[in-house]
Amino acid sequence: MKHFFRTSTLVLATILLTVSCSKDDNEADMTGESYNTTFKITDAPIDYANVEGVFVTITDVKVDGNSLEGFTTTTVDLAALVNGQTATLGNLDLAARSYSNIELILDFESDANGASPGCYVAMANGAKDQITAMTNRISVTDSFEVFASNVNEVIIDFDLRKTIKEEQGTMGSDFEFVSMSELSAGIRTVNEETTGRITGTANDAQNTSDRIVVYAYEAGTFNAETETAGQGESNITFKNAITSSVVSSLNGSYNLSFLEEGNYELVFASYNQDGDVFYFNTLLEAESTTGVNLGSISVTSALQISANVTITGTK
């Protein structure tokens, strides 16, 4: 009889211990450890000589429906945030995993100081050309990772070249956001922890162009015929480039920032200026002077690769 009770007690204790451990595990899964994540915004350049700035007023940034902590309505000049420059938006404690639900809420009518408009292109002559879209809620289709680390900085790359267009056939400048699907696709997100950059100079001794733009593509994906023809409702050229940089007219430098780990090819394009607009002219032949294979540059995190080139002609 005593043996029976000892056995029963042991079985019951085992069951209770199993249930308790299971409950603790479930509670741990539900609570989960979170990591402070900073959100920053950056941009790639726009192809208009008469544009001094592109201002957007952001009233909220949500990740999985949760607003960033410490965020207040902010008006940002995206055109100033190029070549790796960023502006901090706010923070949020997030579990370590992949996220694909980020939403930007814009105010088209008023900026952070209450002045009108809220989103606009600042022209060289001092005029403000308001820009709007079908809705002020932009759902970003790209995804990003949060790591079990004390340092998580998510970069929101609001690529103006892919997200702003100028309406044709008007007497003056009339800029607008592209279609909503193109707008969402024109914004990428990446954890800076997994990114590197490619910098360098492009020596154009033959003076082939009024402006040179260098585009970074995933290695092997560039199709000259498709990318230079313009794609989609808004006729976006070089649509599938990951990012781009204007080659400085002063010292020939360029900076391709926040590139996720992987292999990239660089494409150099010539633009001619006609009035206030730079128009694509032709692709350029470029030769590396630092021994880098321009068709397959391996980028790893926290690494800056130097890729100086000489422009040898046009294609």
Wavefront OBJ file of the C-alpha trace (Angstrom):
o trace
v 0.000 0.000 0.000
v 2.840 2.380 0.933
v 4.503 1.487 -2.347
v 1.303 2.411 -4.181
v 1.089 5.820 -2.526
v 4.755 6.525 -3.178
v 4.300 5.627 -6.846
v 1.111 7.719 -7.161
v 2.749 10.674 -5.475
v 5.716 10.458 -7.823
v 3.457 10.319 -10.894
v 1.371 13.279 -9.658
v 4.484 15.340 -8.913
v 5.827 14.589 -12.385
v 2.553 15.696 -13.991
v 2.440 18.920 -11.938
v 6.074 19.668 -12.752
v 5.426 19.108 -16.458
v 2.372 21.390 -16.429
v 4.270 24.034 -14.475
v 7.217 23.969 -16.881
v 4.867 24.095 -19.850
v 3.072 27.094 -18.348
v 6.365 28.860 -17.656
v 7.536 28.209 -21.206
v 4.307 29.601 -22.644
v 4.512 32.684 -20.458
v 8.106 33.227 -21.579
v 7.050 32.948 -25.205
v 4.253 35.464 -24.644
v 6.281 38.022 -22.772
v 9.521 37.572 -24.772
v 12.559 39.805 -24.366
v 12.454 43.007 -26.379
v 15.256 45.204 -27.675
v 15.253 48.949 -28.062
v 15.174 49.770 -31.768
v 15.886 53.203 -33.238
v 14.247 54.227 -36.502
v 15.998 56.639 -38.865
v 15.116 58.017 -42.291
v 17.372 58.650 -45.291
v 17.029 59.265 -49.029
v 18.484 58.807 -52.491
v 18.773 61.858 -54.794
v 16.146 63.314 -57.127
v 16.859 64.210 -60.767
v 15.717 67.850 -60.940
v 18.060 70.843 -61.030
v 15.347 73.302 -59.947
v 14.507 71.409 -56.744
v 16.023 72.767 -53.529
v 14.335 70.336 -51.158
v 11.558 67.793 -50.740
v 9.759 68.129 -47.423
v 7.435 65.539 -45.925
v 5.552 65.912 -42.651
v 5.255 62.645 -40.747
v 2.650 62.535 -37.969
v 3.131 58.918 -36.921
v 5.287 55.865 -37.583
v 3.798 52.487 -36.693
v 5.392 49.044 -36.512
v 2.898 46.196 -36.211
v 0.332 48.851 -35.266
v 2.442 50.323 -32.428
v 3.585 53.947 -32.636
v 7.231 54.865 -32.071
v 8.045 56.107 -28.582
v 9.213 59.688 -28.351
v 8.005 60.499 -31.845
v 6.325 63.838 -32.463
v 5.111 65.285 -35.732
v 8.231 65.930 -37.792
v 8.867 67.727 -41.068
v 11.916 66.309 -42.830
v 13.797 67.567 -45.884
v 14.425 64.245 -47.580
v 16.582 65.824 -50.293
v 19.152 66.757 -47.630
v 19.451 63.196 -46.309
v 21.724 61.724 -48.986
v 25.144 60.035 -48.943
v 24.473 58.259 -45.663
v 22.917 61.215 -43.815
v 19.952 60.296 -41.591
v 17.362 61.871 -39.296
v 16.176 60.004 -36.192
v 12.420 59.464 -35.921
v 12.032 57.577 -32.636
v 12.374 54.267 -30.790
v 10.357 51.148 -30.082
v 11.017 48.047 -27.981
v 10.678 45.063 -30.311
v 11.184 41.314 -30.056
v 14.057 39.831 -32.046
v 12.486 38.676 -35.325
v 11.593 39.795 -38.835
v 9.055 42.605 -39.361
v 7.181 43.576 -42.502
v 4.396 45.794 -41.184
v 5.568 49.399 -41.022
v 3.354 52.383 -41.768
v 4.140 56.064 -42.283
v 1.340 58.586 -41.653
v 1.783 61.863 -43.544
v 0.141 65.270 -43.250
v -0.242 66.837 -46.684
v -1.803 70.069 -45.421
v 0.306 71.325 -42.479
v 3.937 70.992 -41.450
v 5.250 70.496 -37.899
v 4.911 74.247 -37.231
v 1.353 74.452 -38.555
v 2.319 76.149 -41.809
v 0.902 75.064 -45.154
v 1.538 72.802 -46.992
v 2.775 69.778 -45.052
v 4.388 67.905 -47.941
v 5.954 69.870 -50.752
v 8.785 70.345 -53.198
v 10.788 73.502 -52.500
v 11.719 75.112 -55.796
v 14.871 77.117 -56.491
v 12.731 80.254 -57.011
v 11.305 79.970 -53.483
v 7.944 78.486 -54.492
v 6.388 75.525 -52.683
v 4.730 72.893 -54.849
v 2.446 70.750 -52.676
v 2.655 66.989 -53.175
v -0.125 64.595 -52.241
v -1.131 60.979 -52.747
v -4.359 58.977 -52.786
v -4.009 58.351 -49.048
v -1.793 59.722 -46.299
v -1.076 56.245 -44.917
v 1.891 54.601 -46.638
v 2.366 50.893 -46.013
v 5.998 49.934 -46.570
v 6.232 46.557 -48.297
v 9.873 45.887 -47.415
v 10.926 43.917 -44.318
v 13.646 44.292 -41.690
v 15.205 42.274 -38.867
v 15.500 43.098 -35.184
v 18.365 41.248 -33.506
v 18.940 40.141 -29.918
v 21.350 43.027 -29.526
v 21.626 46.320 -27.682
v 22.121 48.118 -30.985
v 19.286 48.010 -33.515
v 18.990 50.911 -35.943
v 16.429 50.498 -38.713
v 16.965 52.704 -41.755
v 13.907 53.804 -43.739
v 15.225 54.693 -47.204
v 12.654 57.013 -48.822
v 14.019 56.975 -52.373
v 12.865 60.261 -53.965
v 13.897 59.130 -57.417
v 11.287 56.349 -57.203
v 8.619 58.147 -55.177
v 8.299 61.646 -56.693
v 7.344 62.493 -60.257
v 6.771 65.670 -62.255
v 3.567 65.884 -64.229
v 4.207 66.569 -67.899
v 2.381 69.086 -70.096
v 2.008 71.849 -67.506
v 3.266 75.404 -67.789
v 5.090 75.279 -64.443
v 6.488 72.577 -62.225
v 3.852 70.228 -60.845
v 5.250 67.456 -58.676
v 3.295 64.610 -57.121
v 3.916 61.335 -55.360
v 3.875 58.329 -57.675
v 1.055 55.764 -57.459
v 0.471 54.156 -54.054
v 1.911 50.794 -55.100
v 5.023 52.497 -56.517
v 5.292 54.697 -53.424
v 5.238 51.688 -51.101
v 7.761 49.832 -53.255
v 10.041 52.895 -53.414
v 10.744 52.777 -49.673
v 13.107 50.145 -48.313
v 13.905 49.223 -44.721
v 17.067 47.613 -43.384
v 18.797 47.117 -40.048
v 22.032 49.106 -40.260
v 23.794 46.293 -38.379
v 23.721 44.186 -41.565
v 24.822 46.871 -44.001
v 28.005 48.169 -45.545
v 28.764 50.857 -48.092
v 30.593 51.425 -51.343
v 32.330 54.747 -51.782
v 34.714 56.087 -54.347
v 35.393 58.627 -57.047
v 34.515 58.706 -60.732
v 37.063 60.548 -62.864
v 35.378 61.861 -66.019
v 38.357 63.359 -67.845
v 36.467 63.216 -71.148
v 33.678 65.390 -69.704
v 30.994 63.059 -71.011
v 28.110 64.308 -68.871
v 26.418 67.216 -67.144
v 25.743 64.790 -64.292
v 26.788 61.220 -63.533
v 24.714 58.937 -61.341
v 25.987 55.604 -60.050
v 23.428 52.870 -59.337
v 23.925 49.775 -57.189
v 22.151 46.595 -58.343
v 22.209 43.104 -56.958
v 24.918 41.422 -59.021
v 23.592 39.939 -62.249
v 20.192 41.667 -62.171
v 20.819 44.766 -64.292
v 19.060 44.742 -67.672
v 20.037 47.817 -69.661
v 17.086 47.763 -72.039
v 14.489 47.440 -69.274
v 16.059 49.731 -66.703
v 16.733 52.668 -69.033
v 13.329 52.540 -70.746
v 11.241 53.394 -67.682
v 8.815 51.071 -65.936
v 5.379 51.168 -64.382
v 2.650 53.775 -64.280
v 5.138 56.545 -63.477
v 7.767 55.465 -66.009
v 10.513 55.042 -63.406
v 13.970 54.505 -64.863
v 16.545 52.355 -63.052
v 13.611 51.116 -61.006
v 15.293 47.996 -59.635
v 18.429 49.731 -58.377
v 18.895 49.182 -54.646
v 20.200 52.715 -54.181
v 21.995 55.457 -56.105
v 24.325 58.395 -55.666
v 25.056 61.512 -57.694
v 28.748 61.860 -58.477
v 29.931 65.150 -56.995
v 30.706 67.818 -59.569
v 33.353 69.187 -57.192
v 35.556 66.176 -56.461
v 33.952 63.258 -58.304
v 33.008 61.410 -55.104
v 29.998 59.147 -54.604
v 28.567 57.232 -51.638
v 26.291 54.194 -51.798
v 25.121 53.651 -48.224
v 23.092 51.072 -46.275
v 23.701 48.167 -48.634
v 22.674 44.828 -47.156
v 25.237 42.050 -47.176
v 25.551 40.579 -50.661
v 27.118 41.044 -54.094
v 26.494 44.199 -56.108
v 27.243 45.558 -59.546
v 27.720 49.259 -60.218
v 26.145 51.006 -63.198
v 27.307 54.501 -64.217
v 24.825 56.634 -66.163
v 25.282 59.909 -68.029
v 22.704 62.708 -67.751
v 22.415 65.906 -69.765
v 20.735 69.018 -68.421
v 17.867 70.576 -70.358
v 16.507 73.576 -68.513
v 15.657 72.494 -64.977
v 15.753 68.753 -65.573
v 18.533 66.209 -65.986
v 17.638 63.702 -68.693
v 19.201 60.280 -69.060
v 21.649 60.293 -71.936
v 23.545 57.002 -72.062
v 25.298 54.379 -69.981
v 28.994 54.896 -69.337
v 31.987 52.624 -69.564
v 33.860 52.641 -66.259
v 37.180 51.060 -65.355
v 38.195 50.372 -61.757
v 41.435 51.968 -60.590
v 41.420 50.116 -57.250
v 41.272 46.544 -58.560
v 37.587 46.060 -57.707
v 35.348 43.986 -59.990
v 32.577 46.477 -60.703
v 30.288 43.641 -61.770
v 30.462 41.802 -58.446
v 31.430 43.713 -55.326
v 31.021 41.739 -52.109
v 29.558 43.849 -49.309
v 29.577 42.705 -45.700
v 28.344 44.451 -42.567
v 30.243 47.431 -41.192
v 32.585 47.374 -44.201
v 33.344 50.332 -46.435
v 34.632 49.358 -49.865
v 36.530 51.818 -52.028
v 35.751 51.621 -55.741
v 37.452 54.443 -57.606
v 36.815 54.459 -61.360
v 37.780 56.239 -64.523
v 35.068 56.941 -67.092
v 36.499 55.626 -70.358
v 33.609 56.404 -72.689
v 29.949 55.787 -73.451
v 28.156 52.569 -74.312
l 1 2 3 4 5 6 7 8 9 10 11 12 13 14 15 16 17 18 19 20 21 22 23 24 25 26 27 28 29 30 31 32 33 34 35 36 37 38 39 40 41 42 43 44 45 46 47 48 49 50 51 52 53 54 55 56 57 58 59 60 61 62 63 64 65 66 67 68 69 70 71 72 73 74 75 76 77 78 79 80 81 82 83 84 85 86 87 88 89 90 91 92 93 94 95 96 97 98 99 100 101 102 103 104 105 106 107 108 109 110 111 112 113 114 115 116 117 118 119 120 121 122 123 124 125 126 127 128 129 130 131 132 133 134 135 136 137 138 139 140 141 142 143 144 145 146 147 148 149 150 151 152 153 154 155 156 157 158 159 160 161 162 163 164 165 166 167 168 169 170 171 172 173 174 175 176 177 178 179 180 181 182 183 184 185 186 187 188 189 190 191 192 193 194 195 196 197 198 199 200 201 202 203 204 205 206 207 208 209 210 211 212 213 214 215 216 217 218 219 220 221 222 223 224 225 226 227 228 229 230 231 232 233 234 235 236 237 238 239 240 241 242 243 244 245 246 247 248 249 250 251 252 253 254 255 256 257 258 259 260 261 262 263 264 265 266 267 268 269 270 271 272 273 274 275 276 277 278 279 280 281 282 283 284 285 286 287 288 289 290 291 292 293 294 295 296 297 298 299 300 301 302 303 304 305 306 307 308 309 310 311 312 313 314 315
